[in-house]
Amino acid sequence: MKIIVSPDSFKGSLSAADAAKVMAEAIHNVDEKIETVLLPVADGGEGTLESLVNATNGEISSVQVQDPIGRMITAEYGILGDGETCMIEMAKASGLTLLSQGERNPLIASTFGTGELILHALNAGFRKFVIGIGGSATNDGGTGMLRALGMKFLDAQGKELVEGAASLQSLDRIDTSKFDERIRESRFVIACDVDNPLVGLNGATAVFGPQKGATEEMIKKIDSNLSHLADLIEKETGIALHQKAGAGAAGGIGGAFLAFFPVELKPGIDVVMTAIEFERHLQSASFVLTGEGKSDSQTLSGKAPVGIAKEAAKHHVPVALISGYVEEASREQLANYFIEIASVANEQVSSEKSIMNAAFHLKQRTYEMVQRLINL
């Protein structure tokens, strides 16, 4: 019997890699002869880099870049096992977790550091990129990233604007003459689960601005500035980003990629499964075990476990779900994808206890589930 162990992270308690190890230990406690294949996953946000590097036997490269408010930090990018593909996680350089609550300010936060990561990788010879754009602290329409790669954003006097979304109201001209020519020779796959347009009621700022520290007044200002930016990008490229699906991802960096890069936007879990050759491992699998911190209606909207279940279904491999907490209201719909569903937190184990001793309780629940699965 072969079981693929492919959880996402249990946020706040276990990384995807650690969760996979715990689940595999439980499987071997049931029967040490069961073959396990550990393929921890992520959905394009935090943890994607580690998942892809570990699953492909790749390596990590550390470089100095700017964080969202201009401080120098050490950030990482991954080199996948093929030796050709560079994995960049935007959150490593431009992420919300790099800032304290009081430092969150999307008027000044910049994606410059993400551009620096791309530049470092280009200089190292990479031309194939996978970029996860979840967890950003920024709302600058990707202008910081574009600056790091040679583009200039100028006011009416020909002066370069300062970093951030606030200064875009003074944008008069985009100078693309020094934009890194190696971009055109490269291929970018963007792991993105957001199809929001750049501006408007469903745009980057209105929907995601508040979690980045935007007030009502800031939202109006930034949305207006991004609309002005989109006008000038359309003038420069002929591409209208205002209502383009995906352009609003990660504070508008999705729009920058769509306008200036040879790019393909894909759901994060699809990008990850392709990179770790998930389909190949399914060929001889008996079951797949997956999980995440909390399974609810958002899971049904295409998060990692459902992406895994859909892929496994194509090969008629059943999938079981073990999550830190399973929302009862979503259980019936989740049952359309999973043959077994278990919540680590239950009548006997409170959510607080399950988080405090996550490995122990996840191991228990996995042991119980695998016993049921092999007796089906």
Rosetta blueprint (number, residue, H / E / L):
1 M L
2 K E
3 I E
4 I E
5 V E
6 S L
7 P L
8 D L
9 S L
10 F E
11 K L
12 G L
13 S L
14 L E
15 S L
16 A H
17 A H
18 D H
19 A H
20 A H
21 K H
22 V H
23 M H
24 A H
25 E H
26 A H
27 I H
28 H H
29 N H
30 V H
31 D L
32 E L
33 K L
34 I L
35 E E
36 T E
37 V E
38 L E
39 L L
40 P L
41 V L
42 A L
43 D L
44 G L
45 G L
46 E L
47 G L
48 T H
49 L H
50 E H
51 S H
52 L H
53 V H
54 N H
55 A H
56 T L
57 N L
58 G L
59 E E
60 I E
61 S E
62 S E
63 V E
64 Q E
65 V E
66 Q E
67 D L
68 P L
69 I L
70 G L
71 R L
72 M E
73 I E
74 T E
75 A E
76 E E
77 Y E
78 G E
79 I E
80 L L
81 G L
82 D L
83 G L
84 E L
85 T E
86 C E
87 M E
88 I E
89 E E
90 M L
91 A H
92 K H
93 A H
94 S H
95 G E
96 L H
97 T H
98 L H
99 L L
100 S L
101 Q H
102 G H
103 E H
104 R L
105 N L
106 P L
107 L L
108 I L
109 A L
110 S L
111 T L
112 F H
113 G H
114 T H
115 G H
116 E H
117 L H
118 I H
119 L H
120 H H
121 A H
122 L H
123 N H
124 A L
125 G L
126 F L
127 R L
128 K E
129 F E
130 V E
131 I E
132 G E
133 I L
134 G L
135 G L
136 S E
137 A L
138 T L
139 N L
140 D L
141 G L
142 G L
143 T H
144 G H
145 M H
146 L H
147 R H
148 A H
149 L L
150 G L
151 M L
152 K E
153 F E
154 L E
155 D L
156 A L
157 Q L
158 G L
159 K L
160 E E
161 L L
162 V L
163 E L
164 G L
165 A L
166 A H
167 S H
168 L H
169 Q H
170 S H
171 L L
172 D L
173 R E
174 I E
175 D E
176 T L
177 S L
178 K L
179 F L
180 D L
181 E H
182 R H
183 I H
184 R H
185 E H
186 S L
187 R E
188 F E
189 V E
190 I E
191 A E
192 C L
193 D L
194 V L
195 D L
196 N L
197 P L
198 L L
199 V L
200 G L
201 L L
202 N L
203 G L
204 A H
205 T H
206 A H
207 V H
208 F H
209 G L
210 P H
211 Q H
212 K H
213 G L
214 A L
215 T L
216 E H
217 E H
218 M H
219 I H
220 K H
221 K H
222 I H
223 D H
224 S H
225 N H
226 L H
227 S H
228 H H
229 L H
230 A H
231 D H
232 L H
233 I H
234 E H
235 K H
236 E H
237 T H
238 G L
239 I L
240 A L
241 L L
242 H L
243 Q L
244 K L
245 A L
246 G L
247 A L
248 G L
249 A H
250 A H
251 G H
252 G H
253 I H
254 G H
255 G H
256 A H
257 F H
258 L H
259 A H
260 F H
261 F L
262 P L
263 V E
264 E E
265 L E
266 K E
267 P L
268 G H
269 I H
270 D H
271 V H
272 V H
273 M H
274 T H
275 A H
276 I L
277 E L
278 F H
279 E H
280 R H
281 H H
282 L H
283 Q L
284 S L
285 A L
286 S L
287 F E
288 V E
289 L E
290 T E
291 G L
292 E L
293 G L
294 K E
295 S E
296 D L
297 S H
298 Q H
299 T H
300 L H
301 S L
302 G L
303 K L
304 A H
305 P H
306 V H
307 G H
308 I H
309 A H
310 K H
311 E H
312 A H
313 A H
314 K H
315 H L
316 H L
317 V L
318 P L
319 V E
320 A E
321 L E
322 I E
323 S E
324 G L
325 Y E
326 V E
327 E L
328 E H
329 A H
330 S H
331 R H
332 E H
333 Q H
334 L H
335 A L
336 N L
337 Y L
338 F L
339 I L
340 E E
341 I E
342 A E
343 S E
344 V L
345 A L
346 N L
347 E L
348 Q L
349 V L
350 S L
351 S H
352 E H
353 K H
354 S H
355 I H
356 M H
357 N L
358 A H
359 A H
360 F H
361 H H
362 L H
363 K H
364 Q H
365 R H
366 T H
367 Y H
368 E H
369 M H
370 V H
371 Q H
372 R H
373 L H
374 I H
375 N L
376 L L
